[in-house]
Amino acid sequence: MNDPTAAISSILREANELICRRLQEARLMVSPVLAIVTPDRKVILRTNVSPEVLRWFGEDLKNIAEKIGAAPKLGKTH
C-alpha cells in the first residue's frame, strides 16, 4: 500500500472492529471515536456517532486544548 490514507484507514477499520467487539462482549453501550492526525494535519476518522455528537466532541477537545495551553509547563517559573 503506497497510499498512506488507505493504509491508515485500513488500520483504523481493524482497530474499530476489535474495539467494538470487545465493548459488545463487555456489554458496554458506548460508541468509539478513533482518529489519526497526520503530520500535515489531516484527520482520518472512524466512528458511527452522529454529526451532533462529533460537534460536542469537538467542543470538548477545544476546551481540553485551552486547559492544556493555560497549564503551567514543567520547569517554568512564570
PyMOL commands that set and color helices and strands:
alter all, ss='L'
color gray80, all
select helices_A, chain A and resi 4-25+51-70
alter helices_A, ss='H'
color red, helices_A
select strands_A, chain A and resi 33-37+43-47
alter strands_A, ss='S'
color yellow, strands_A
deselect
rebuild
show_as cartoon
